[in-house]
């Protein structure tokens, strides 16, 4: 789990955001394994307040799930 608290940079004000990643690996044998990973990113927002410009930005990234099948070739010594 990653958490970034609110912070400022010049006229930009970044709001807090979270990211959660879970992974699980299952070994079928010494040379074959399967890994599943799920990632979720919370709403990412920032606000720009300058003398001539005002902007509110937000982006929501979809949850992502990946599977990886790993096969090792050769000697495992």
N, C-alpha and C positions, 0 to 999 in steps of 0.2 A: 504494500500500500504506500503510495506517495502522496504527501500533502504539501502544498505550497501555500503559505499564508499570504494575505494581501501585502503588496509592496508598491513603492512609487519610484519612478524614474523621470526626472524633470516634470513635464506636464502630464505624463502618462500615469494612470493609476490602474494597476493590475489587481483584479479581485482573486480571492482564493480559488483553488481548484484541486481536485482529487483524481487519482488514477489507481485503479485496482487491477492486479494481474494475478491470476491463479493458474498453476500448472500441475499436471500429474503425469508421471511416466510409469509405464508398465513394461517390464521385460518379459518377453516370451521365451527367450533362451539367452545364452551368453552373447549371441551375435545379432539378435533382432529385438527391437524395442519400439514402442509407440508412445508419443508424447502429445497430450492435448493441452492447449493454452487458451485461456479466456481473458480478454482485456476489456476494461470499461473505463472510459474517460468522462469525467463530469463536465458540465458546461464550462467553457473557457471564455472569460470576459475581460475586457479592459475598457477604460474610459480615458479619452484625451480631452483635456480642458486647457486651451491656450487662448490668448487674447483674441485671435481672429478665427479660431477653429474649435468646434466641439464635435466629438465623435463618440458613439457608443458601439462597441463591437462585441459580438458573441458568436461562438461556434460550438456546435454539438457534434461530436464524432460518434459514429455508431459503434456499438459493442462488436468485438471481433473474436472469432473462434478459429483456431488453426489446429491442424493435426499434422504430425511429422512422424513418418515411418523411417527408422534407421536400421540399416543392414551393414554389418562390419564384415569385410572380406579379409582373408589372409590369416596369419597366425595370431592368436590372442594370448600369447605367452608373455 
